[in-house]
Amino acid sequence: MRLEQHDGWPPAESEGLWAQERPGGTYLLANTPFFAFGLSNGDLVRAAPDDDGVIWFTQRVQRGGNLTVRIITTDPADLNQDVVAEFEPLGVSGESMERPRLLALDLPPGSDLTSAKTLLAVGVTSGRWHIEESDVSEEWAAL
């Protein structure tokens, strides 16, 4: 997926996403985006190849029901896998990268959104991390 950069963020011009091909030029996303906004694991998207055969996202066809929130940790001693482990009891999984110190949280239907949002807020207030609400729902916004 091509990305729009603002002041050097994100640190890439595109992001490759895992997806399973479906009929009619559609794909089912199979991972949580680190940088793309408005997409989540499990979404059905449309994509088309360019002249070089690289398949590029064109639009989301159907929301899969998962939400995506990203965490940028501020403390180098705060290991990303330990942060993900804090969210796992809430039904939340995540993927991480070390540079930048970034976690992409996948909040599926049935996860404890209220507790997850509270835990995120505690981390922001304490200065432990910053967050990006990449792909959230009206239910999330109302919490």
MODELLER restraints for C-alpha pairs under 7 A, 6 or more apart:
rsr = mdl.restraints
at = mdl.atoms
rsr.add(forms.Gaussian(group=physical.xy_distance, feature=features.Distance(at['CA:1:A'], at['CA:14:A']), mean=5.33, stdev=0.5))
rsr.add(forms.Gaussian(group=physical.xy_distance, feature=features.Distance(at['CA:1:A'], at['CA:15:A']), mean=5.13, stdev=0.5))
rsr.add(forms.Gaussian(group=physical.xy_distance, feature=features.Distance(at['CA:1:A'], at['CA:16:A']), mean=6.11, stdev=0.5))
rsr.add(forms.Gaussian(group=physical.xy_distance, feature=features.Distance(at['CA:1:A'], at['CA:56:A']), mean=5.57, stdev=0.5))
rsr.add(forms.Gaussian(group=physical.xy_distance, feature=features.Distance(at['CA:1:A'], at['CA:57:A']), mean=5.33, stdev=0.5))
rsr.add(forms.Gaussian(group=physical.xy_distance, feature=features.Distance(at['CA:2:A'], at['CA:13:A']), mean=6.05, stdev=0.5))
rsr.add(forms.Gaussian(group=physical.xy_distance, feature=features.Distance(at['CA:2:A'], at['CA:14:A']), mean=4.23, stdev=0.5))
rsr.add(forms.Gaussian(group=physical.xy_distance, feature=features.Distance(at['CA:2:A'], at['CA:15:A']), mean=6.51, stdev=0.5))
rsr.add(forms.Gaussian(group=physical.xy_distance, feature=features.Distance(at['CA:3:A'], at['CA:13:A']), mean=5.18, stdev=0.5))
rsr.add(forms.Gaussian(group=physical.xy_distance, feature=features.Distance(at['CA:3:A'], at['CA:14:A']), mean=5.00, stdev=0.5))
rsr.add(forms.Gaussian(group=physical.xy_distance, feature=features.Distance(at['CA:3:A'], at['CA:36:A']), mean=6.57, stdev=0.5))
rsr.add(forms.Gaussian(group=physical.xy_distance, feature=features.Distance(at['CA:4:A'], at['CA:13:A']), mean=6.90, stdev=0.5))
rsr.add(forms.Gaussian(group=physical.xy_distance, feature=features.Distance(at['CA:5:A'], at['CA:13:A']), mean=6.95, stdev=0.5))
rsr.add(forms.Gaussian(group=physical.xy_distance, feature=features.Distance(at['CA:10:A'], at['CA:35:A']), mean=6.35, stdev=0.5))
rsr.add(forms.Gaussian(group=physical.xy_distance, feature=features.Distance(at['CA:15:A'], at['CA:35:A']), mean=6.97, stdev=0.5))
rsr.add(forms.Gaussian(group=physical.xy_distance, feature=features.Distance(at['CA:17:A'], at['CA:31:A']), mean=6.61, stdev=0.5))
rsr.add(forms.Gaussian(group=physical.xy_distance, feature=features.Distance(at['CA:17:A'], at['CA:33:A']), mean=6.81, stdev=0.5))
rsr.add(forms.Gaussian(group=physical.xy_distance, feature=features.Distance(at['CA:18:A'], at['CA:29:A']), mean=6.02, stdev=0.5))
rsr.add(forms.Gaussian(group=physical.xy_distance, feature=features.Distance(at['CA:18:A'], at['CA:30:A']), mean=5.19, stdev=0.5))
rsr.add(forms.Gaussian(group=physical.xy_distance, feature=features.Distance(at['CA:18:A'], at['CA:31:A']), mean=5.72, stdev=0.5))
rsr.add(forms.Gaussian(group=physical.xy_distance, feature=features.Distance(at['CA:19:A'], at['CA:27:A']), mean=5.72, stdev=0.5))
rsr.add(forms.Gaussian(group=physical.xy_distance, feature=features.Distance(at['CA:19:A'], at['CA:28:A']), mean=5.22, stdev=0.5))
rsr.add(forms.Gaussian(group=physical.xy_distance, feature=features.Distance(at['CA:19:A'], at['CA:29:A']), mean=4.30, stdev=0.5))
rsr.add(forms.Gaussian(group=physical.xy_distance, feature=features.Distance(at['CA:19:A'], at['CA:30:A']), mean=4.93, stdev=0.5))
rsr.add(forms.Gaussian(group=physical.xy_distance, feature=features.Distance(at['CA:20:A'], at['CA:27:A']), mean=5.32, stdev=0.5))
rsr.add(forms.Gaussian(group=physical.xy_distance, feature=features.Distance(at['CA:20:A'], at['CA:28:A']), mean=5.07, stdev=0.5))
rsr.add(forms.Gaussian(group=physical.xy_distance, feature=features.Distance(at['CA:20:A'], at['CA:29:A']), mean=6.57, stdev=0.5))
rsr.add(forms.Gaussian(group=physical.xy_distance, feature=features.Distance(at['CA:20:A'], at['CA:30:A']), mean=6.87, stdev=0.5))
rsr.add(forms.Gaussian(group=physical.xy_distance, feature=features.Distance(at['CA:21:A'], at['CA:27:A']), mean=4.46, stdev=0.5))
rsr.add(forms.Gaussian(group=physical.xy_distance, feature=features.Distance(at['CA:21:A'], at['CA:28:A']), mean=6.51, stdev=0.5))
rsr.add(forms.Gaussian(group=physical.xy_distance, feature=features.Distance(at['CA:22:A'], at['CA:28:A']), mean=6.89, stdev=0.5))
rsr.add(forms.Gaussian(group=physical.xy_distance, feature=features.Distance(at['CA:25:A'], at['CA:46:A']), mean=5.88, stdev=0.5))
rsr.add(forms.Gaussian(group=physical.xy_distance, feature=features.Distance(at['CA:25:A'], at['CA:47:A']), mean=6.14, stdev=0.5))
rsr.add(forms.Gaussian(group=physical.xy_distance, feature=features.Distance(at['CA:25:A'], at['CA:48:A']), mean=6.80, stdev=0.5))
rsr.add(forms.Gaussian(group=physical.xy_distance, feature=features.Distance(at['CA:26:A'], at['CA:44:A']), mean=6.62, stdev=0.5))
rsr.add(forms.Gaussian(group=physical.xy_distance, feature=features.Distance(at['CA:26:A'], at['CA:45:A']), mean=5.45, stdev=0.5))
rsr.add(forms.Gaussian(group=physical.xy_distance, feature=features.Distance(at['CA:26:A'], at['CA:46:A']), mean=4.38, stdev=0.5))
rsr.add(forms.Gaussian(group=physical.xy_distance, feature=features.Distance(at['CA:26:A'], at['CA:47:A']), mean=6.23, stdev=0.5))
rsr.add(forms.Gaussian(group=physical.xy_distance, feature=features.Distance(at['CA:27:A'], at['CA:44:A']), mean=5.62, stdev=0.5))
rsr.add(forms.Gaussian(group=physical.xy_distance, feature=features.Distance(at['CA:27:A'], at['CA:45:A']), mean=5.27, stdev=0.5))
rsr.add(forms.Gaussian(group=physical.xy_distance, feature=features.Distance(at['CA:27:A'], at['CA:46:A']), mean=6.20, stdev=0.5))
rsr.add(forms.Gaussian(group=physical.xy_distance, feature=features.Distance(at['CA:28:A'], at['CA:42:A']), mean=5.91, stdev=0.5))
rsr.add(forms.Gaussian(group=physical.xy_distance, feature=features.Distance(at['CA:28:A'], at['CA:43:A']), mean=5.78, stdev=0.5))
rsr.add(forms.Gaussian(group=physical.xy_distance, feature=features.Distance(at['CA:28:A'], at['CA:44:A']), mean=4.57, stdev=0.5))
rsr.add(forms.Gaussian(group=physical.xy_distance, feature=features.Distance(at['CA:28:A'], at['CA:45:A']), mean=6.36, stdev=0.5))
rsr.add(forms.Gaussian(group=physical.xy_distance, feature=features.Distance(at['CA:29:A'], at['CA:41:A']), mean=5.28, stdev=0.5))
rsr.add(forms.Gaussian(group=physical.xy_distance, feature=features.Distance(at['CA:29:A'], at['CA:42:A']), mean=5.03, stdev=0.5))
rsr.add(forms.Gaussian(group=physical.xy_distance, feature=features.Distance(at['CA:29:A'], at['CA:43:A']), mean=5.46, stdev=0.5))
rsr.add(forms.Gaussian(group=physical.xy_distance, feature=features.Distance(at['CA:29:A'], at['CA:44:A']), mean=6.39, stdev=0.5))
rsr.add(forms.Gaussian(group=physical.xy_distance, feature=features.Distance(at['CA:30:A'], at['CA:41:A']), mean=5.47, stdev=0.5))
rsr.add(forms.Gaussian(group=physical.xy_distance, feature=features.Distance(at['CA:30:A'], at['CA:42:A']), mean=5.99, stdev=0.5))
rsr.add(forms.Gaussian(group=physical.xy_distance, feature=features.Distance(at['CA:31:A'], at['CA:41:A']), mean=4.98, stdev=0.5))
rsr.add(forms.Gaussian(group=physical.xy_distance, feature=features.Distance(at['CA:32:A'], at['CA:40:A']), mean=5.74, stdev=0.5))
rsr.add(forms.Gaussian(group=physical.xy_distance, feature=features.Distance(at['CA:32:A'], at['CA:41:A']), mean=4.84, stdev=0.5))
rsr.add(forms.Gaussian(group=physical.xy_distance, feature=features.Distance(at['CA:32:A'], at['CA:104:A']), mean=6.28, stdev=0.5))
rsr.add(forms.Gaussian(group=physical.xy_distance, feature=features.Distance(at['CA:32:A'], at['CA:106:A']), mean=6.24, stdev=0.5))
rsr.add(forms.Gaussian(group=physical.xy_distance, feature=features.Distance(at['CA:33:A'], at['CA:40:A']), mean=6.58, stdev=0.5))
rsr.add(forms.Gaussian(group=physical.xy_distance, feature=features.Distance(at['CA:33:A'], at['CA:104:A']), mean=6.68, stdev=0.5))
rsr.add(forms.Gaussian(group=physical.xy_distance, feature=features.Distance(at['CA:34:A'], at['CA:104:A']), mean=5.48, stdev=0.5))
rsr.add(forms.Gaussian(group=physical.xy_distance, feature=features.Distance(at['CA:37:A'], at['CA:134:A']), mean=4.92, stdev=0.5))
rsr.add(forms.Gaussian(group=physical.xy_distance, feature=features.Distance(at['CA:37:A'], at['CA:135:A']), mean=6.24, stdev=0.5))
rsr.add(forms.Gaussian(group=physical.xy_distance, feature=features.Distance(at['CA:38:A'], at['CA:134:A']), mean=5.93, stdev=0.5))
rsr.add(forms.Gaussian(group=physical.xy_distance, feature=features.Distance(at['CA:38:A'], at['CA:135:A']), mean=4.64, stdev=0.5))
rsr.add(forms.Gaussian(group=physical.xy_distance, feature=features.Distance(at['CA:39:A'], at['CA:135:A']), mean=5.84, stdev=0.5))
rsr.add(forms.Gaussian(group=physical.xy_distance, feature=features.Distance(at['CA:40:A'], at['CA:66:A']), mean=5.88, stdev=0.5))
rsr.add(forms.Gaussian(group=physical.xy_distance, feature=features.Distance(at['CA:40:A'], at['CA:67:A']), mean=5.85, stdev=0.5))
rsr.add(forms.Gaussian(group=physical.xy_distance, feature=features.Distance(at['CA:40:A'], at['CA:68:A']), mean=5.64, stdev=0.5))
rsr.add(forms.Gaussian(group=physical.xy_distance, feature=features.Distance(at['CA:40:A'], at['CA:135:A']), mean=6.51, stdev=0.5))
rsr.add(forms.Gaussian(group=physical.xy_distance, feature=features.Distance(at['CA:41:A'], at['CA:66:A']), mean=6.29, stdev=0.5))
rsr.add(forms.Gaussian(group=physical.xy_distance, feature=features.Distance(at['CA:42:A'], at['CA:64:A']), mean=4.64, stdev=0.5))
rsr.add(forms.Gaussian(group=physical.xy_distance, feature=features.Distance(at['CA:42:A'], at['CA:66:A']), mean=6.74, stdev=0.5))
rsr.add(forms.Gaussian(group=physical.xy_distance, feature=features.Distance(at['CA:43:A'], at['CA:62:A']), mean=5.94, stdev=0.5))
rsr.add(forms.Gaussian(group=physical.xy_distance, feature=features.Distance(at['CA:43:A'], at['CA:63:A']), mean=4.79, stdev=0.5))
rsr.add(forms.Gaussian(group=physical.xy_distance, feature=features.Distance(at['CA:43:A'], at['CA:64:A']), mean=4.17, stdev=0.5))
rsr.add(forms.Gaussian(group=physical.xy_distance, feature=features.Distance(at['CA:44:A'], at['CA:60:A']), mean=6.14, stdev=0.5))
rsr.add(forms.Gaussian(group=physical.xy_distance, feature=features.Distance(at['CA:44:A'], at['CA:61:A']), mean=5.47, stdev=0.5))
rsr.add(forms.Gaussian(group=physical.xy_distance, feature=features.Distance(at['CA:44:A'], at['CA:62:A']), mean=5.04, stdev=0.5))
rsr.add(forms.Gaussian(group=physical.xy_distance, feature=features.Distance(at['CA:44:A'], at['CA:63:A']), mean=6.47, stdev=0.5))
rsr.add(forms.Gaussian(group=physical.xy_distance, feature=features.Distance(at['CA:44:A'], at['CA:64:A']), mean=6.68, stdev=0.5))
rsr.add(forms.Gaussian(group=physical.xy_distance, feature=features.Distance(at['CA:45:A'], at['CA:59:A']), mean=5.71, stdev=0.5))
rsr.add(forms.Gaussian(group=physical.xy_distance, feature=features.Distance(at['CA:45:A'], at['CA:60:A']), mean=4.24, stdev=0.5))
rsr.add(forms.Gaussian(group=physical.xy_distance, feature=features.Distance(at['CA:45:A'], at['CA:61:A']), mean=4.98, stdev=0.5))
rsr.add(forms.Gaussian(group=physical.xy_distance, feature=features.Distance(at['CA:45:A'], at['CA:62:A']), mean=6.84, stdev=0.5))
rsr.add(forms.Gaussian(group=physical.xy_distance, feature=features.Distance(at['CA:46:A'], at['CA:57:A']), mean=6.10, stdev=0.5))
rsr.add(forms.Gaussian(group=physical.xy_distance, feature=features.Distance(at['CA:46:A'], at['CA:58:A']), mean=5.60, stdev=0.5))
rsr.add(forms.Gaussian(group=physical.xy_distance, feature=features.Distance(at['CA:46:A'], at['CA:59:A']), mean=5.32, stdev=0.5))
rsr.add(forms.Gaussian(group=physical.xy_distance, feature=features.Distance(at['CA:46:A'], at['CA:60:A']), mean=6.20, stdev=0.5))
rsr.add(forms.Gaussian(group=physical.xy_distance, feature=features.Distance(at['CA:46:A'], at['CA:61:A']), mean=6.36, stdev=0.5))
rsr.add(forms.Gaussian(group=physical.xy_distance, feature=features.Distance(at['CA:47:A'], at['CA:55:A']), mean=6.15, stdev=0.5))
rsr.add(forms.Gaussian(group=physical.xy_distance, feature=features.Distance(at['CA:47:A'], at['CA:56:A']), mean=5.20, stdev=0.5))
rsr.add(forms.Gaussian(group=physical.xy_distance, feature=features.Distance(at['CA:47:A'], at['CA:57:A']), mean=4.24, stdev=0.5))
rsr.add(forms.Gaussian(group=physical.xy_distance, feature=features.Distance(at['CA:47:A'], at['CA:58:A']), mean=5.04, stdev=0.5))
rsr.add(forms.Gaussian(group=physical.xy_distance, feature=features.Distance(at['CA:48:A'], at['CA:55:A']), mean=5.18, stdev=0.5))
rsr.add(forms.Gaussian(group=physical.xy_distance, feature=features.Distance(at['CA:48:A'], at['CA:56:A']), mean=5.48, stdev=0.5))
rsr.add(forms.Gaussian(group=physical.xy_distance, feature=features.Distance(at['CA:48:A'], at['CA:57:A']), mean=6.73, stdev=0.5))
rsr.add(forms.Gaussian(group=physical.xy_distance, feature=features.Distance(at['CA:49:A'], at['CA:55:A']), mean=3.97, stdev=0.5))
rsr.add(forms.Gaussian(group=physical.xy_distance, feature=features.Distance(at['CA:49:A'], at['CA:56:A']), mean=5.99, stdev=0.5))
rsr.add(forms.Gaussian(group=physical.xy_distance, feature=features.Distance(at['CA:65:A'], at['CA:108:A']), mean=6.51, stdev=0.5))
rsr.add(forms.Gaussian(group=physical.xy_distance, feature=features.Distance(at['CA:65:A'], at['CA:109:A']), mean=6.03, stdev=0.5))
rsr.add(forms.Gaussian(group=physical.xy_distance, feature=features.Distance(at['CA:66:A'], at['CA:106:A']), mean=6.52, stdev=0.5))
rsr.add(forms.Gaussian(group=physical.xy_distance, feature=features.Distance(at['CA:66:A'], at['CA:107:A']), mean=5.41, stdev=0.5))
rsr.add(forms.Gaussian(group=physical.xy_distance, feature=features.Distance(at['CA:66:A'], at['CA:108:A']), mean=4.25, stdev=0.5))
rsr.add(forms.Gaussian(group=physical.xy_distance, feature=features.Distance(at['CA:66:A'], at['CA:109:A']), mean=6.03, stdev=0.5))
rsr.add(forms.Gaussian(group=physical.xy_distance, feature=features.Distance(at['CA:67:A'], at['CA:106:A']), mean=5.94, stdev=0.5))
rsr.add(forms.Gaussian(group=physical.xy_distance, feature=features.Distance(at['CA:67:A'], at['CA:107:A']), mean=4.95, stdev=0.5))
rsr.add(forms.Gaussian(group=physical.xy_distance, feature=features.Distance(at['CA:67:A'], at['CA:108:A']), mean=6.39, stdev=0.5))
rsr.add(forms.Gaussian(group=physical.xy_distance, feature=features.Distance(at['CA:67:A'], at['CA:135:A']), mean=5.43, stdev=0.5))
rsr.add(forms.Gaussian(group=physical.xy_distance, feature=features.Distance(at['CA:67:A'], at['CA:136:A']), mean=5.08, stdev=0.5))
rsr.add(forms.Gaussian(group=physical.xy_distance, feature=features.Distance(at['CA:68:A'], at['CA:104:A']), mean=6.74, stdev=0.5))
rsr.add(forms.Gaussian(group=physical.xy_distance, feature=features.Distance(at['CA:68:A'], at['CA:105:A']), mean=5.63, stdev=0.5))
rsr.add(forms.Gaussian(group=physical.xy_distance, feature=features.Distance(at['CA:68:A'], at['CA:106:A']), mean=5.16, stdev=0.5))
rsr.add(forms.Gaussian(group=physical.xy_distance, feature=features.Distance(at['CA:68:A'], at['CA:107:A']), mean=6.29, stdev=0.5))
rsr.add(forms.Gaussian(group=physical.xy_distance, feature=features.Distance(at['CA:68:A'], at['CA:133:A']), mean=6.68, stdev=0.5))
rsr.add(forms.Gaussian(group=physical.xy_distance, feature=features.Distance(at['CA:68:A'], at['CA:134:A']), mean=5.47, stdev=0.5))
rsr.add(forms.Gaussian(group=physical.xy_distance, feature=features.Distance(at['CA:68:A'], at['CA:135:A']), mean=4.93, stdev=0.5))
rsr.add(forms.Gaussian(group=physical.xy_distance, feature=features.Distance(at['CA:68:A'], at['CA:136:A']), mean=6.34, stdev=0.5))
rsr.add(forms.Gaussian(group=physical.xy_distance, feature=features.Distance(at['CA:69:A'], at['CA:104:A']), mean=6.07, stdev=0.5))
rsr.add(forms.Gaussian(group=physical.xy_distance, feature=features.Distance(at['CA:69:A'], at['CA:105:A']), mean=5.23, stdev=0.5))
rsr.add(forms.Gaussian(group=physical.xy_distance, feature=features.Distance(at['CA:69:A'], at['CA:131:A']), mean=6.94, stdev=0.5))
rsr.add(forms.Gaussian(group=physical.xy_distance, feature=features.Distance(at['CA:69:A'], at['CA:132:A']), mean=5.75, stdev=0.5))
rsr.add(forms.Gaussian(group=physical.xy_distance, feature=features.Distance(at['CA:69:A'], at['CA:133:A']), mean=4.64, stdev=0.5))
rsr.add(forms.Gaussian(group=physical.xy_distance, feature=features.Distance(at['CA:69:A'], at['CA:134:A']), mean=5.37, stdev=0.5))
rsr.add(forms.Gaussian(group=physical.xy_distance, feature=features.Distance(at['CA:69:A'], at['CA:135:A']), mean=6.77, stdev=0.5))
rsr.add(forms.Gaussian(group=physical.xy_distance, feature=features.Distance(at['CA:70:A'], at['CA:102:A']), mean=6.97, stdev=0.5))
rsr.add(forms.Gaussian(group=physical.xy_distance, feature=features.Distance(at['CA:70:A'], at['CA:103:A']), mean=5.49, stdev=0.5))
rsr.add(forms.Gaussian(group=physical.xy_distance, feature=features.Distance(at['CA:70:A'], at['CA:104:A']), mean=4.47, stdev=0.5))
rsr.add(forms.Gaussian(group=physical.xy_distance, feature=features.Distance(at['CA:70:A'], at['CA:105:A']), mean=5.76, stdev=0.5))
rsr.add(forms.Gaussian(group=physical.xy_distance, feature=features.Distance(at['CA:70:A'], at['CA:131:A']), mean=5.44, stdev=0.5))
rsr.add(forms.Gaussian(group=physical.xy_distance, feature=features.Distance(at['CA:70:A'], at['CA:132:A']), mean=5.03, stdev=0.5))
rsr.add(forms.Gaussian(group=physical.xy_distance, feature=features.Distance(at['CA:70:A'], at['CA:133:A']), mean=6.48, stdev=0.5))
rsr.add(forms.Gaussian(group=physical.xy_distance, feature=features.Distance(at['CA:70:A'], at['CA:134:A']), mean=6.87, stdev=0.5))
rsr.add(forms.Gaussian(group=physical.xy_distance, feature=features.Distance(at['CA:71:A'], at['CA:102:A']), mean=5.70, stdev=0.5))
rsr.add(forms.Gaussian(group=physical.xy_distance, feature=features.Distance(at['CA:71:A'], at['CA:103:A']), mean=5.06, stdev=0.5))
rsr.add(forms.Gaussian(group=physical.xy_distance, feature=features.Distance(at['CA:71:A'], at['CA:104:A']), mean=6.56, stdev=0.5))
rsr.add(forms.Gaussian(group=physical.xy_distance, feature=features.Distance(at['CA:71:A'], at['CA:129:A']), mean=6.27, stdev=0.5))
rsr.add(forms.Gaussian(group=physical.xy_distance, feature=features.Distance(at['CA:71:A'], at['CA:130:A']), mean=5.73, stdev=0.5))
rsr.add(forms.Gaussian(group=physical.xy_distance, feature=features.Distance(at['CA:71:A'], at['CA:131:A']), mean=4.57, stdev=0.5))
rsr.add(forms.Gaussian(group=physical.xy_distance, feature=features.Distance(at['CA:71:A'], at['CA:132:A']), mean=6.60, stdev=0.5))
rsr.add(forms.Gaussian(group=physical.xy_distance, feature=features.Distance(at['CA:72:A'], at['CA:101:A']), mean=5.69, stdev=0.5))
rsr.add(forms.Gaussian(group=physical.xy_distance, feature=features.Distance(at['CA:72:A'], at['CA:102:A']), mean=4.63, stdev=0.5))
rsr.add(forms.Gaussian(group=physical.xy_distance, feature=features.Distance(at['CA:72:A'], at['CA:103:A']), mean=6.50, stdev=0.5))
rsr.add(forms.Gaussian(group=physical.xy_distance, feature=features.Distance(at['CA:72:A'], at['CA:129:A']), mean=5.42, stdev=0.5))
rsr.add(forms.Gaussian(group=physical.xy_distance, feature=features.Distance(at['CA:72:A'], at['CA:130:A']), mean=5.17, stdev=0.5))
rsr.add(forms.Gaussian(group=physical.xy_distance, feature=features.Distance(at['CA:72:A'], at['CA:131:A']), mean=6.18, stdev=0.5))
rsr.add(forms.Gaussian(group=physical.xy_distance, feature=features.Distance(at['CA:73:A'], at['CA:101:A']), mean=5.72, stdev=0.5))
rsr.add(forms.Gaussian(group=physical.xy_distance, feature=features.Distance(at['CA:73:A'], at['CA:102:A']), mean=6.49, stdev=0.5))
rsr.add(forms.Gaussian(group=physical.xy_distance, feature=features.Distance(at['CA:73:A'], at['CA:128:A']), mean=6.16, stdev=0.5))
rsr.add(forms.Gaussian(group=physical.xy_distance, feature=features.Distance(at['CA:73:A'], at['CA:129:A']), mean=4.27, stdev=0.5))
rsr.add(forms.Gaussian(group=physical.xy_distance, feature=features.Distance(at['CA:73:A'], at['CA:130:A']), mean=6.53, stdev=0.5))
rsr.add(forms.Gaussian(group=physical.xy_distance, feature=features.Distance(at['CA:74:A'], at['CA:128:A']), mean=5.58, stdev=0.5))
rsr.add(forms.Gaussian(group=physical.xy_distance, feature=features.Distance(at['CA:74:A'], at['CA:129:A']), mean=5.22, stdev=0.5))
rsr.add(forms.Gaussian(group=physical.xy_distance, feature=features.Distance(at['CA:75:A'], at['CA:128:A']), mean=6.40, stdev=0.5))
rsr.add(forms.Gaussian(group=physical.xy_distance, feature=features.Distance(at['CA:80:A'], at['CA:96:A']), mean=6.27, stdev=0.5))
rsr.add(forms.Gaussian(group=physical.xy_distance, feature=features.Distance(at['CA:80:A'], at['CA:103:A']), mean=6.81, stdev=0.5))
rsr.add(forms.Gaussian(group=physical.xy_distance, feature=features.Distance(at['CA:84:A'], at['CA:93:A']), mean=6.62, stdev=0.5))
rsr.add(forms.Gaussian(group=physical.xy_distance, feature=features.Distance(at['CA:84:A'], at['CA:94:A']), mean=5.86, stdev=0.5))
rsr.add(forms.Gaussian(group=physical.xy_distance, feature=features.Distance(at['CA:87:A'], at['CA:93:A']), mean=6.92, stdev=0.5))
rsr.add(forms.Gaussian(group=physical.xy_distance, feature=features.Distance(at['CA:87:A'], at['CA:116:A']), mean=6.79, stdev=0.5))
rsr.add(forms.Gaussian(group=physical.xy_distance, feature=features.Distance(at['CA:90:A'], at['CA:111:A']), mean=5.76, stdev=0.5))
rsr.add(forms.Gaussian(group=physical.xy_distance, feature=features.Distance(at['CA:90:A'], at['CA:112:A']), mean=5.11, stdev=0.5))
rsr.add(forms.Gaussian(group=physical.xy_distance, feature=features.Distance(at['CA:90:A'], at['CA:116:A']), mean=6.67, stdev=0.5))
rsr.add(forms.Gaussian(group=physical.xy_distance, feature=features.Distance(at['CA:91:A'], at['CA:111:A']), mean=4.51, stdev=0.5))
rsr.add(forms.Gaussian(group=physical.xy_distance, feature=features.Distance(at['CA:91:A'], at['CA:112:A']), mean=6.46, stdev=0.5))
rsr.add(forms.Gaussian(group=physical.xy_distance, feature=features.Distance(at['CA:92:A'], at['CA:105:A']), mean=6.75, stdev=0.5))
rsr.add(forms.Gaussian(group=physical.xy_distance, feature=features.Distance(at['CA:92:A'], at['CA:106:A']), mean=5.83, stdev=0.5))
rsr.add(forms.Gaussian(group=physical.xy_distance, feature=features.Distance(at['CA:92:A'], at['CA:107:A']), mean=4.99, stdev=0.5))
rsr.add(forms.Gaussian(group=physical.xy_distance, feature=features.Distance(at['CA:92:A'], at['CA:108:A']), mean=6.88, stdev=0.5))
rsr.add(forms.Gaussian(group=physical.xy_distance, feature=features.Distance(at['CA:92:A'], at['CA:111:A']), mean=6.18, stdev=0.5))
rsr.add(forms.Gaussian(group=physical.xy_distance, feature=features.Distance(at['CA:93:A'], at['CA:105:A']), mean=5.85, stdev=0.5))
rsr.add(forms.Gaussian(group=physical.xy_distance, feature=features.Distance(at['CA:93:A'], at['CA:106:A']), mean=5.30, stdev=0.5))
rsr.add(forms.Gaussian(group=physical.xy_distance, feature=features.Distance(at['CA:93:A'], at['CA:107:A']), mean=6.86, stdev=0.5))
rsr.add(forms.Gaussian(group=physical.xy_distance, feature=features.Distance(at['CA:94:A'], at['CA:103:A']), mean=6.49, stdev=0.5))
rsr.add(forms.Gaussian(group=physical.xy_distance, feature=features.Distance(at['CA:94:A'], at['CA:104:A']), mean=5.42, stdev=0.5))
rsr.add(forms.Gaussian(group=physical.xy_distance, feature=features.Distance(at['CA:94:A'], at['CA:105:A']), mean=4.25, stdev=0.5))
rsr.add(forms.Gaussian(group=physical.xy_distance, feature=features.Distance(at['CA:94:A'], at['CA:106:A']), mean=5.55, stdev=0.5))
rsr.add(forms.Gaussian(group=physical.xy_distance, feature=features.Distance(at['CA:95:A'], at['CA:103:A']), mean=5.65, stdev=0.5))
rsr.add(forms.Gaussian(group=physical.xy_distance, feature=features.Distance(at['CA:95:A'], at['CA:104:A']), mean=5.32, stdev=0.5))
rsr.add(forms.Gaussian(group=physical.xy_distance, feature=features.Distance(at['CA:95:A'], at['CA:105:A']), mean=6.65, stdev=0.5))
rsr.add(forms.Gaussian(group=physical.xy_distance, feature=features.Distance(at['CA:96:A'], at['CA:102:A']), mean=5.69, stdev=0.5))
rsr.add(forms.Gaussian(group=physical.xy_distance, feature=features.Distance(at['CA:96:A'], at['CA:103:A']), mean=4.27, stdev=0.5))
rsr.add(forms.Gaussian(group=physical.xy_distance, feature=features.Distance(at['CA:96:A'], at['CA:104:A']), mean=6.26, stdev=0.5))
rsr.add(forms.Gaussian(group=physical.xy_distance, feature=features.Distance(at['CA:97:A'], at['CA:103:A']), mean=6.51, stdev=0.5))
rsr.add(forms.Gaussian(group=physical.xy_distance, feature=features.Distance(at['CA:113:A'], at['CA:140:A']), mean=6.94, stdev=0.5))
rsr.add(forms.Gaussian(group=physical.xy_distance, feature=features.Distance(at['CA:114:A'], at['CA:143:A']), mean=6.56, stdev=0.5))
rsr.add(forms.Gaussian(group=physical.xy_distance, feature=features.Distance(at['CA:123:A'], at['CA:129:A']), mean=5.61, stdev=0.5))
rsr.add(forms.Gaussian(group=physical.xy_distance, feature=features.Distance(at['CA:124:A'], at['CA:130:A']), mean=5.57, stdev=0.5))
